[in-house]
Amino acid sequence: MPTRAASVSWWCCAFMLLASLALSARAETPRAELGKRLRRFEIAWQEADGERRAAAVAPMTAAVRSFFTLELQAAAGHLDEAWFTVRSREAPKTAERAAIATAVTATPLLADTTAETLAVAFEPFYVTKEEVAEGAPARLRLSILDGAGETLMERPSDWAEATGTIQWQTGPLPEGDLTLVVEWLSEAPPIEIARIVLSRVERLRDRLAALKSSGNDWPEGTPPTARATFAALLPLFDALASGRGQETDFPAARLVRFAEAIRADGAMPAGTIAAAARGADLWLTLSDGRGEVPVRLRAPAEGSGPLPVLFLHHGAGGSENMFFDTCGAGRAATLGLERGWLVVAPRQGLFGLALDVEGMLDILGDSFDIDRSRVFLVGHSMGAGQVAKQVGLHPEAVAAAVALGGGAAAPAGERAKQVSWFVAAGAADFGRPGAAALAKRLEAAGTTVDFREYPDVEHMVIVQAALDDVFRFLDSVAAASPR
């Protein structure tokens, strides 16, 4: 069990990590590589048996430790080792280890439909002792898929060619958000080593120029969220067009159309925002004119009536993309959407949230019909502390709170006691003492709390391990909440 000094050290490292990643543009590729590897591991963990899950605790613990000490390449290596462990009882082959250690990047990510060349670069993301064995059948397949997942074109390759950059003469590609898939064919079934979104937009240069030239000439009464979101999208488009990879895949073609629609709608963008979020991820910068919080959200594709809201609060070193992409392999967002809830993941900075939950709900209410009696908060690690803080600030706004792999002071006040809690940690989770202490403090205050501890689970996997129980808990609270 970590000592109090050790716990403080972990949080210090976490804040150092947040600061370093926020200040370094070069950190985006490592973050993307870590996210890809974590998602791959989480998906395999969900299908693994208990023995393989238990064997993955050691490499996952090492991955978390390396992450919090800024050794990001080492963290990636440990994540891959954890994936090999849960995937199969058989040891990976030498060539497979080398292939999995490779980072794949593609340029340009955002381009005009007339662009005819795609540069696909391969380089080791971390150093391995293994090399692809001489004569190994290291065949590759590069595919470009359309928005429906249908293959538009394929290109065979081999490992020798992939030691540098492949200049693929694709010819013009159709407008939209496409996907590049790189598979290693030396094993059966094929192993996917990269999946990258490629966006193509007709008259891209002219359309981006028109967006930029519109400047700050907004109609009177334009909501601050529309202005802030538009301002955040323009540099993103520039980054993607210049080949600078981001920590997640952005559907830039769709986002360009969204930015154009915001400008066209002027002071009344609420319908545009709601339509863009229905069944598709949307990146907004929520603003009340004083504070701003970037969020990633999605509304259910179908359904009518007021939407319950599920807030997902990430841990240290994370962002608004973590619960959608990697943490639990995105299952928390998926399970919320399956229930017809509006899922919102806000970005938490070094000093918390610039807008509290009540403020975010007020802004979201301008675009969505929200069920304010069914607002649920889920937080992991540092996000668990944020959940406790938000319950303390606005207990009347929260129907249920979930803290995973972390803790904080129990919210005080009679109204806070009425909020139902689910608190959980892994038996090998360094956040377990904090989570257990939070549960005890809540119980002592007279609050209803369900505390769970999961064997053979460390700090990252606690989200995946607990999700089914979390949503059974949220379903029970939702059913009991007055409409």
C-alpha positions as semicolon CSV with decimal commas, in nm:
position;residue;x (nm);y (nm);z (nm)
1;M;0,000;0,000;0,000
2;P;0,146;0,339;-0,095
3;T;0,243;0,565;0,190
4;R;0,102;0,915;0,220
5;A;0,435;1,053;0,095
6;A;0,422;0,820;-0,204
7;S;0,070;0,930;-0,287
8;V;0,175;1,294;-0,276
9;S;0,466;1,208;-0,505
10;W;0,230;1,047;-0,757
11;W;0,013;1,358;-0,771
12;C;0,317;1,583;-0,806
13;C;0,429;1,374;-1,102
14;A;0,079;1,395;-1,244
15;F;0,076;1,773;-1,235
16;M;0,427;1,785;-1,383
17;L;0,300;1,565;-1,664
18;L;0,000;1,786;-1,730
19;A;0,222;2,092;-1,745
20;S;0,479;1,933;-1,974
21;L;0,222;1,796;-2,219
22;A;0,031;2,122;-2,228
23;L;0,344;2,318;-2,318
24;S;0,497;2,084;-2,574
25;A;0,358;2,067;-2,926
26;R;0,582;1,766;-2,987
27;A;0,394;1,573;-2,719
28;E;0,095;1,510;-2,945
29;T;0,247;1,213;-3,131
30;P;0,350;1,036;-2,807
31;R;0,002;1,096;-2,666
32;A;-0,156;0,952;-2,979
33;E;0,073;0,648;-2,969
34;L;-0,001;0,587;-2,601
35;G;-0,372;0,625;-2,663
36;K;-0,368;0,379;-2,951
37;R;-0,182;0,123;-2,744
38;L;-0,403;0,169;-2,439
39;R;-0,718;0,125;-2,646
40;R;-0,581;-0,190;-2,808
41;F;-0,497;-0,330;-2,465
42;E;-0,835;-0,238;-2,312
43;I;-1,025;-0,412;-2,593
44;A;-0,818;-0,730;-2,550
45;W;-0,850;-0,714;-2,170
46;Q;-1,227;-0,715;-2,198
47;E;-1,211;-1,048;-2,385
48;A;-0,934;-1,209;-2,174
49;D;-0,980;-1,469;-1,900
50;G;-0,892;-1,409;-1,536
51;E;-0,547;-1,565;-1,558
52;R;-0,434;-1,339;-1,843
53;R;-0,587;-1,033;-1,677
54;A;-0,393;-1,105;-1,360
55;A;-0,070;-1,146;-1,558
56;A;-0,121;-0,800;-1,712
57;V;-0,117;-0,619;-1,377
58;A;0,264;-0,597;-1,361
59;P;0,323;-0,447;-1,710
60;M;0,026;-0,211;-1,669
61;T;0,157;-0,091;-1,333
62;A;0,494;-0,029;-1,499
63;A;0,319;0,160;-1,782
64;V;0,141;0,392;-1,540
65;R;0,462;0,454;-1,347
66;S;0,650;0,539;-1,667
67;F;0,368;0,770;-1,778
68;F;0,373;0,966;-1,455
69;T;0,753;0,999;-1,468
70;L;0,740;1,130;-1,827
71;E;0,903;0,821;-1,981
72;L;0,644;0,801;-2,255
73;Q;0,830;0,566;-2,488
74;A;0,886;0,325;-2,199
75;A;0,518;0,353;-2,112
76;A;0,430;0,250;-2,469
77;G;0,654;-0,054;-2,444
78;H;0,489;-0,165;-2,121
79;L;0,143;-0,114;-2,274
80;D;0,239;-0,335;-2,568
81;E;0,371;-0,598;-2,327
82;A;0,040;-0,586;-2,139
83;W;-0,144;-0,630;-2,468
84;F;0,066;-0,933;-2,563
85;T;-0,013;-1,075;-2,218
86;V;-0,392;-1,048;-2,237
87;R;-0,413;-1,133;-2,605
88;S;-0,270;-1,482;-2,578
89;R;-0,080;-1,720;-2,353
90;E;0,169;-1,770;-2,636
91;A;0,474;-1,544;-2,641
92;P;0,486;-1,303;-2,937
93;K;0,733;-1,370;-3,212
94;T;1,041;-1,154;-3,253
95;A;0,919;-0,993;-3,573
96;E;0,583;-0,918;-3,415
97;R;0,741;-0,728;-3,128
98;A;0,935;-0,510;-3,369
99;A;0,631;-0,441;-3,584
100;I;0,414;-0,343;-3,288
101;A;0,681;-0,103;-3,163
102;T;0,651;0,096;-3,486
103;A;0,478;0,434;-3,507
104;V;0,297;0,513;-3,831
105;T;0,217;0,868;-3,938
106;A;0,044;0,997;-4,252
107;T;0,072;1,332;-4,431
108;P;-0,134;1,528;-4,516
109;L;-0,410;1,459;-4,267
110;L;-0,625;1,741;-4,408
111;A;-0,596;1,830;-4,777
112;D;-0,786;1,929;-5,087
113;T;-0,956;1,653;-5,284
114;T;-0,709;1,722;-5,564
115;A;-0,411;1,601;-5,355
116;E;-0,276;1,284;-5,516
117;T;0,006;1,171;-5,286
118;L;-0,009;1,032;-4,934
119;A;0,315;1,000;-4,739
120;V;0,306;0,713;-4,489
121;A;0,606;0,714;-4,255
122;F;0,725;0,426;-4,036
123;E;0,971;0,458;-3,748
124;P;1,029;0,280;-3,417
125;F;0,840;0,453;-3,136
126;Y;1,057;0,286;-2,876
127;V;1,373;0,078;-2,889
128;T;1,335;-0,299;-2,877
129;K;1,597;-0,568;-2,848
130;E;1,428;-0,756;-3,128
131;E;1,455;-0,694;-3,498
132;V;1,248;-0,837;-3,776
133;A;1,414;-1,165;-3,849
134;E;1,593;-1,190;-4,181
135;G;1,367;-1,354;-4,434
136;A;1,054;-1,315;-4,220
137;P;0,741;-1,277;-4,435
138;A;0,681;-0,922;-4,310
139;R;0,409;-0,821;-4,551
140;L;0,198;-0,510;-4,507
141;R;-0,133;-0,395;-4,646
142;L;-0,231;-0,028;-4,665
143;S;-0,599;0,042;-4,719
144;I;-0,808;0,358;-4,748
145;L;-1,169;0,322;-4,635
146;D;-1,459;0,555;-4,697
147;G;-1,692;0,687;-4,429
148;A;-1,901;0,370;-4,444
149;G;-1,596;0,149;-4,392
150;E;-1,583;0,028;-4,752
151;T;-1,240;-0,012;-4,910
152;L;-1,161;0,253;-5,171
153;M;-0,811;0,131;-5,253
154;E;-0,533;-0,094;-5,128
155;R;-0,158;-0,099;-5,159
156;P;0,065;-0,395;-5,070
157;S;0,403;-0,332;-4,914
158;D;0,673;-0,512;-4,722
159;W;0,874;-0,442;-4,412
160;A;1,183;-0,335;-4,604
161;E;0,988;-0,061;-4,781
162;A;0,832;0,045;-4,452
163;T;1,167;0,124;-4,288
164;G;1,123;0,480;-4,416
165;T;0,843;0,668;-4,588
166;I;0,611;0,524;-4,851
167;Q;0,497;0,776;-5,111
168;W;0,159;0,639;-5,212
169;Q;0,022;0,783;-5,535
170;T;-0,343;0,758;-5,442
171;G;-0,476;1,000;-5,700
172;P;-0,759;1,235;-5,601
173;L;-0,969;1,116;-5,307
174;P;-1,338;1,194;-5,248
175;E;-1,447;1,462;-5,004
176;G;-1,508;1,339;-4,653
177;D;-1,338;1,179;-4,357
178;L;-1,160;0,866;-4,475
179;T;-0,951;0,613;-4,284
180;L;-0,604;0,478;-4,353
181;V;-0,556;0,127;-4,213
182;V;-0,212;-0,034;-4,197
183;E;-0,205;-0,408;-4,128
184;W;0,082;-0,648;-4,070
185;L;0,010;-0,971;-4,258
186;S;0,287;-1,191;-4,119
187;E;0,049;-1,340;-3,863
188;A;-0,301;-1,485;-3,895
189;P;-0,526;-1,302;-3,845
190;P;-0,370;-0,973;-3,965
191;I;-0,258;-0,733;-3,692
192;E;-0,363;-0,372;-3,728
193;I;-0,073;-0,143;-3,645
194;A;-0,230;0,190;-3,744
195;R;-0,569;0,347;-3,811
196;I;-0,556;0,715;-3,908
197;V;-0,829;0,953;-4,022
198;L;-0,759;1,136;-4,349
199;S;-0,983;1,431;-4,433
200;R;-1,033;1,563;-4,784
201;V;-1,222;1,886;-4,857
202;E;-1,311;2,042;-5,190
203;R;-1,159;2,390;-5,236
204;L;-0,993;2,358;-4,897
205;R;-0,764;2,660;-4,929
206;D;-1,045;2,892;-5,035
207;R;-1,281;2,769;-4,764
208;L;-1,024;2,803;-4,486
209;A;-0,932;3,148;-4,613
210;A;-1,298;3,249;-4,604
211;L;-1,333;3,126;-4,247
212;K;-1,024;3,318;-4,136
213;S;-1,122;3,636;-4,316
214;S;-1,453;3,646;-4,131
215;G;-1,250;3,744;-3,826
216;N;-1,437;3,857;-3,518
217;D;-1,725;4,021;-3,700
218;W;-2,001;3,834;-3,518
219;P;-2,366;3,937;-3,505
220;E;-2,476;4,096;-3,181
221;G;-2,594;3,834;-2,935
222;T;-2,380;3,549;-3,070
223;P;-2,330;3,303;-2,781
224;P;-1,975;3,300;-2,640
225;T;-1,962;2,923;-2,699
226;A;-2,003;2,973;-3,075
227;R;-1,722;3,229;-3,080
228;A;-1,488;3,021;-2,862
229;T;-1,552;2,700;-3,056
230;F;-1,491;2,871;-3,390
231;A;-1,168;3,024;-3,257
232;A;-1,044;2,683;-3,142
233;L;-1,122;2,509;-3,471
234;L;-0,921;2,739;-3,699
235;P;-0,575;2,653;-3,554
236;L;-0,675;2,287;-3,551
237;F;-0,740;2,299;-3,926
238;D;-0,403;2,467;-3,983
239;A;-0,226;2,201;-3,775
240;L;-0,389;1,912;-3,960
241;A;-0,329;2,069;-4,302
242;S;0,040;2,118;-4,221
243;G;0,078;1,755;-4,112
244;R;0,100;1,806;-3,736
245;G;-0,054;1,499;-3,575
246;Q;-0,288;1,536;-3,281
247;E;-0,366;1,317;-2,981
248;T;-0,686;1,191;-3,145
249;D;-0,831;1,154;-3,493
250;F;-1,039;1,456;-3,586
251;P;-1,306;1,429;-3,861
252;A;-1,179;1,754;-4,009
253;A;-1,400;1,751;-4,319
254;R;-1,708;1,739;-4,100
255;L;-1,565;1,999;-3,862
256;V;-1,493;2,239;-4,152
257;R;-1,860;2,216;-4,250
258;F;-1,956;2,268;-3,886
259;A;-1,739;2,581;-3,860
260;E;-1,899;2,717;-4,179
261;A;-2,245;2,647;-4,037
262;I;-2,164;2,831;-3,713
263;R;-2,066;3,139;-3,912
264;A;-2,371;3,113;-4,134
265;D;-2,610;3,079;-3,839
266;G;-2,476;3,392;-3,674
267;A;-2,649;3,460;-3,345
268;M;-2,862;3,143;-3,353
269;P;-2,625;2,841;-3,365
270;A;-2,814;2,622;-3,116
271;G;-2,981;2,410;-3,384
272;T;-2,651;2,369;-3,568
273;I;-2,475;2,246;-3,255
274;A;-2,754;2,002;-3,165
275;A;-2,769;1,861;-3,519
276;A;-2,390;1,822;-3,543
277;A;-2,374;1,629;-3,214
278;R;-2,655;1,386;-3,295
279;G;-2,488;1,051;-3,343
280;A;-2,141;1,204;-3,398
281;D;-1,860;1,330;-3,175
282;L;-1,839;1,707;-3,153
283;W;-1,568;1,926;-3,003
284;L;-1,698;2,246;-2,843
285;T;-1,544;2,514;-2,625
286;L;-1,814;2,592;-2,370
287;S;-1,797;2,956;-2,265
288;D;-2,001;3,197;-2,058
289;G;-1,788;3,492;-2,165
290;R;-1,563;3,462;-1,861
291;G;-1,447;3,101;-1,840
292;E;-1,397;2,839;-2,112
293;V;-1,394;2,458;-2,102
294;P;-1,315;2,247;-2,410
295;V;-1,542;1,941;-2,423
296;R;-1,597;1,644;-2,645
297;L;-1,959;1,536;-2,655
298;R;-2,211;1,329;-2,841
299;A;-2,589;1,309;-2,836
300;P;-2,777;0,988;-2,916
301;A;-2,851;0,939;-3,284
302;E;-3,221;0,883;-3,224
303;G;-3,483;0,953;-2,963
304;S;-3,681;1,248;-2,840
305;G;-3,752;1,423;-2,514
306;P;-3,519;1,562;-2,248
307;L;-3,171;1,408;-2,242
308;P;-3,010;1,285;-1,919
309;V;-2,648;1,405;-1,906
310;L;-2,341;1,194;-1,830
311;F;-2,024;1,392;-1,747
312;L;-1,695;1,198;-1,780
313;H;-1,400;1,351;-1,593
314;H;-1,053;1,232;-1,696
315;G;-0,745;1,184;-1,481
316;A;-0,409;1,359;-1,474
317;G;-0,236;1,378;-1,810
318;G;-0,562;1,314;-1,990
319;S;-0,799;1,531;-2,189
320;E;-1,155;1,547;-2,313
321;N;-1,066;1,268;-2,558
322;M;-0,964;1,006;-2,303
323;F;-1,303;0,861;-2,207
324;F;-1,411;0,856;-2,573
325;D;-1,093;0,696;-2,711
326;T;-0,891;0,503;-2,459
327;C;-1,011;0,486;-2,099
328;G;-1,218;0,169;-2,094
329;A;-1,174;0,165;-2,474
330;G;-1,448;0,426;-2,499
331;R;-1,712;0,201;-2,339
332;A;-1,829;0,462;-2,088
333;A;-1,936;0,694;-2,369
334;T;-2,088;0,407;-2,567
335;L;-2,290;0,277;-2,271
336;G;-2,421;0,625;-2,197
337;L;-2,528;0,679;-2,558
338;E;-2,699;0,340;-2,570
339;R;-2,920;0,466;-2,286
340;G;-3,013;0,781;-2,477
341;W;-2,798;1,014;-2,265
342;L;-2,599;1,318;-2,372
343;V;-2,234;1,229;-2,301
344;V;-1,998;1,517;-2,217
345;A;-1,626;1,489;-2,141
346;P;-1,475;1,821;-2,023
347;R;-1,103;1,901;-2,022
348;Q;-0,965;1,959;-1,676
349;G;-0,660;2,182;-1,647
350;L;-0,397;2,221;-1,379
351;F;-0,635;2,424;-1,166
352;G;-0,953;2,228;-1,231
353;L;-1,248;2,344;-1,440
354;A;-1,302;2,704;-1,550
355;L;-1,678;2,631;-1,548
356;D;-1,852;2,416;-1,290
357;V;-2,111;2,152;-1,377
358;E;-2,399;2,392;-1,322
359;G;-2,242;2,644;-1,560
360;M;-2,179;2,379;-1,825
361;L;-2,538;2,257;-1,797
362;D;-2,668;2,610;-1,845
363;I;-2,467;2,648;-2,165
364;L;-2,554;2,301;-2,295
365;G;-2,919;2,379;-2,227
366;D;-2,907;2,644;-2,498
367;S;-2,860;2,371;-2,760
368;F;-3,005;2,056;-2,604
369;D;-3,324;1,969;-2,421
370;I;-3,169;1,847;-2,095
371;D;-3,323;1,641;-1,816
372;R;-3,179;1,826;-1,515
373;S;-3,310;1,557;-1,278
374;R;-3,076;1,298;-1,432
375;V;-2,725;1,437;-1,430
376;F;-2,456;1,179;-1,359
377;L;-2,085;1,239;-1,288
378;V;-1,813;0,978;-1,347
379;G;-1,448;1,050;-1,271
380;H;-1,125;0,853;-1,285
381;S;-0,818;0,926;-1,071
382;M;-0,785;1,306;-1,057
383;G;-1,129;1,316;-1,216
384;A;-1,269;1,136;-0,911
385;G;-1,159;1,434;-0,704
386;Q;-1,328;1,665;-0,952
387;V;-1,653;1,470;-0,913
388;A;-1,641;1,518;-0,536
389;K;-1,573;1,888;-0,582
390;Q;-1,865;1,934;-0,820
391;V;-2,104;1,750;-0,585
392;G;-1,990;1,981;-0,309
393;L;-2,050;2,289;-0,524
394;H;-2,387;2,189;-0,670
395;P;-2,535;1,882;-0,497
396;E;-2,880;1,978;-0,617
397;A;-2,764;1,939;-0,980
398;V;-2,626;1,585;-0,943
399;A;-2,831;1,265;-0,921
400;A;-2,538;1,022;-0,892
401;A;-2,161;1,037;-0,859
402;V;-1,896;0,777;-0,947
403;A;-1,533;0,789;-0,829
404;L;-1,291;0,535;-0,981
405;G;-0,932;0,493;-0,870
406;G;-0,919;0,808;-0,661
407;G;-1,068;1,004;-0,376
408;A;-1,111;1,340;-0,215
409;A;-1,279;1,503;0,080
410;A;-1,644;1,405;0,113
411;P;-1,878;1,686;0,008
412;A;-2,039;1,853;0,309
413;G;-2,395;1,968;0,355
414;E;-2,739;1,813;0,382
415;R;-2,807;1,834;0,008
416;A;-2,481;1,651;-0,070
417;K;-2,596;1,355;0,143
418;Q;-2,882;1,297;-0,101
419;V;-2,645;1,222;-0,391
420;S;-2,591;0,847;-0,445
421;W;-2,231;0,733;-0,483
422;F;-2,043;0,446;-0,642
423;V;-1,675;0,430;-0,544
424;A;-1,432;0,167;-0,673
425;A;-1,064;0,085;-0,704
426;G;-0,846;-0,206;-0,807
427;A;-0,669;-0,418;-0,549
428;A;-0,339;-0,322;-0,718
429;D;-0,446;0,039;-0,774
430;F;-0,231;0,309;-0,614
431;G;-0,552;0,513;-0,588
432;R;-0,719;0,247;-0,371
433;P;-0,640;0,410;-0,034
434;G;-0,791;0,739;-0,151
435;A;-1,100;0,570;-0,290
436;A;-1,151;0,364;0,026
437;A;-1,109;0,673;0,245
438;L;-1,365;0,864;0,036
439;A;-1,615;0,580;0,075
440;K;-1,566;0,573;0,452
441;R;-1,607;0,949;0,480
442;L;-1,925;0,937;0,272
443;E;-2,070;0,660;0,487
444;A;-1,979;0,847;0,805
445;A;-2,165;1,152;0,672
446;G;-2,479;0,944;0,614
447;T;-2,448;0,925;0,235
448;T;-2,554;0,616;0,039
449;V;-2,238;0,467;-0,114
450;D;-2,160;0,143;-0,296
451;F;-1,789;0,063;-0,258
452;R;-1,623;-0,206;-0,471
453;E;-1,269;-0,340;-0,490
454;Y;-1,164;-0,540;-0,795
455;P;-0,895;-0,810;-0,770
456;D;-0,608;-0,816;-1,021
457;V;-0,686;-0,462;-1,136
458;E;-0,449;-0,163;-1,130
459;H;-0,501;0,209;-1,179
460;M;-0,592;0,228;-1,548
461;V;-0,798;-0,087;-1,587
462;I;-1,030;0,006;-1,299
463;V;-1,249;0,198;-1,544
464;Q;-1,292;-0,099;-1,775
465;A;-1,330;-0,344;-1,486
466;A;-1,600;-0,142;-1,308
467;L;-1,806;-0,012;-1,602
468;D;-2,075;-0,279;-1,602
469;D;-2,132;-0,229;-1,230
470;V;-2,116;0,149;-1,272
471;F;-2,395;0,149;-1,528
472;R;-2,610;-0,091;-1,328
473;F;-2,577;0,160;-1,045
474;L;-2,658;0,457;-1,271
475;D;-2,955;0,273;-1,419
476;S;-3,098;0,219;-1,072
477;V;-3,057;0,587;-0,985
478;A;-3,207;0,695;-1,319
479;A;-3,509;0,471;-1,265
480;A;-3,568;0,616;-0,918
481;S;-3,524;0,982;-1,018
482;P;-3,847;1,182;-1,059
483;R;-3,914;1,284;-1,417
